[in-house]
Amino acid sequence: MQTIHSQFNLFQPIAIGCDHAGFDYKEEIVKLLRSEGFNVEDFGTTSKDSVDYPDFAHPVAEAIEKGQAAFGILLCGSGNGVAITANKHQNIRAAICWSVNVSKLARLHNDANIICIPARFVSLDLAQEMIWKFLQTEFEGGRHADRVHKIACA
């Protein structure tokens, strides 16, 4: 994981949050990231009890907006709810990912700062692979930077 660590200040957390559908994956992902030396800020949820995804997506997005987290990971059943919620925040680019290549392109071309995972449609192993690729990939810039700068409405 040295290639990943070299790109991050390990003391700046990775923010993570989920609803009930993503709870089991979140617990495993947090354990994995911490075992690799990452500082993880877990915004919940804390059980499989039914909850509202915005209650967890907003704090993850806010942590990134305020510079309190380097990147975010959000999980829900389809990935859509958390992505829609997070993308309401200025300067947040939350990408729904369902393959390793999509997670790579989300960073490479879109400078995504939150990966959104559809826990009901991908395996835990695939979710972890997508996260590693997301964290390893640097934004390409260039023509993509011009496009990313056009995203904001303000």
C-alpha positions in Angstrom: 0.0 0.0 0.0 3.0 2.3 -0.2 1.8 3.7 -3.5 -1.4 4.8 -1.8 0.3 6.1 1.3 2.7 8.3 -0.7 -0.2 10.4 -2.0 -1.8 11.1 1.4 -1.2 12.7 4.6 -2.1 9.7 6.8 -3.3 12.0 9.5 -5.9 13.6 7.3 -8.8 11.3 7.6 -10.8 9.5 5.0 -14.5 10.2 5.8 -16.9 7.3 5.5 -20.7 7.0 5.9 -23.5 4.7 5.0 -27.1 3.9 5.5 -28.4 0.5 6.8 -27.8 -1.2 3.4 -24.2 -0.3 3.4 -23.5 -1.0 7.1 -21.8 -4.4 6.8 -19.5 -3.2 4.0 -18.7 0.0 5.9 -17.6 -2.0 9.0 -15.2 -4.1 6.9 -13.9 -1.2 4.9 -13.1 0.8 8.1 -11.2 -2.2 9.5 -9.2 -2.7 6.3 -8.3 1.0 6.0 -7.3 1.3 9.6 -5.2 -1.9 9.4 -3.3 -0.3 6.5 -2.6 2.8 8.7 -5.2 5.2 7.4 -7.0 7.6 9.7 -10.7 7.0 9.1 -13.5 9.2 10.4 -16.6 7.1 10.6 -19.8 9.1 10.4 -22.1 6.1 10.8 -24.6 4.5 10.7 -23.9 2.2 13.6 -26.3 -0.6 12.9 -28.5 -2.3 10.3 -31.5 -0.4 11.6 -33.3 1.6 8.9 -32.0 5.1 8.7 -32.1 8.1 6.2 -29.0 8.2 4.0 -28.8 12.1 4.0 -28.1 12.0 7.7 -24.7 10.3 6.9 -23.9 11.7 3.4 -24.0 15.3 4.5 -21.4 15.0 7.3 -19.0 13.1 4.9 -19.4 15.9 2.3 -19.0 18.6 4.9 -15.8 17.1 6.2 -14.3 17.2 2.7 -15.6 20.7 2.1 -14.0 22.0 5.3 -10.7 20.2 4.5 -11.1 17.9 7.5 -10.9 14.8 5.2 -9.0 14.0 2.1 -11.6 11.8 0.5 -14.9 10.2 1.2 -16.5 6.8 0.9 -20.3 6.6 0.9 -22.4 3.4 0.7 -26.1 2.7 0.3 -28.2 0.2 -1.5 -27.8 1.6 -5.0 -25.2 4.4 -4.4 -27.7 6.9 -5.9 -29.1 8.4 -2.7 -25.8 9.1 -1.1 -24.3 10.5 -4.4 -27.3 12.8 -5.0 -27.1 14.1 -1.5 -23.3 14.6 -1.5 -23.3 16.3 -4.9 -25.6 19.1 -3.4 -22.4 20.4 -1.8 -20.2 22.8 -3.7 -16.8 21.3 -4.7 -18.0 17.8 -4.0 -17.7 15.4 -6.9 -19.3 12.1 -5.7 -19.1 9.3 -8.2 -21.2 6.1 -8.2 -18.8 3.3 -9.0 -19.6 -0.3 -10.0 -16.2 -1.4 -11.4 -12.5 -0.8 -10.8 -12.2 1.0 -14.2 -15.1 3.3 -13.3 -13.5 4.2 -9.9 -10.2 4.9 -11.7 -11.8 7.2 -14.3 -13.8 9.0 -11.6 -10.5 10.2 -10.1 -8.5 10.4 -13.3 -11.0 12.4 -15.4 -13.5 13.9 -12.9 -11.3 14.5 -9.8 -14.0 12.8 -7.8 -13.5 13.2 -4.1 -16.1 10.8 -2.9 -16.6 7.3 -4.1 -20.2 6.0 -3.8 -20.7 2.3 -3.7 -23.9 0.4 -4.4 -23.7 -2.2 -1.7 -26.6 -4.3 -3.0 -25.0 -4.6 -6.4 -21.3 -5.2 -5.9 -19.4 -7.7 -3.7 -17.4 -6.6 -0.7 -14.2 -7.7 -2.5 -15.1 -5.5 -5.5 -16.0 -2.6 -3.3 -12.5 -2.8 -1.6 -10.8 -3.1 -5.0 -12.6 0.0 -6.2 -11.6 2.0 -3.1 -7.9 1.0 -3.5 -8.0 2.1 -7.2 -9.8 5.3 -6.3 -7.2 6.1 -3.6 -4.3 5.3 -5.9 -5.4 7.3 -8.8 -4.4 11.0 -9.2 -6.4 13.5 -11.2 -5.0 13.8 -14.7 -5.7 17.5 -15.0 -5.2 19.1 -18.4 -8.4 19.2 -20.5 -10.2 17.4 -17.7 -9.4 20.3 -15.3 -11.2 22.7 -17.7 -14.3 20.5 -17.6 -14.2 20.0 -13.8 -14.0 23.8 -13.3 -17.3 24.1 -15.2 -19.2 21.9 -12.8 -19.9 24.5 -10.1 -23.1 26.5 -10.3 -21.9 29.4 -8.3 
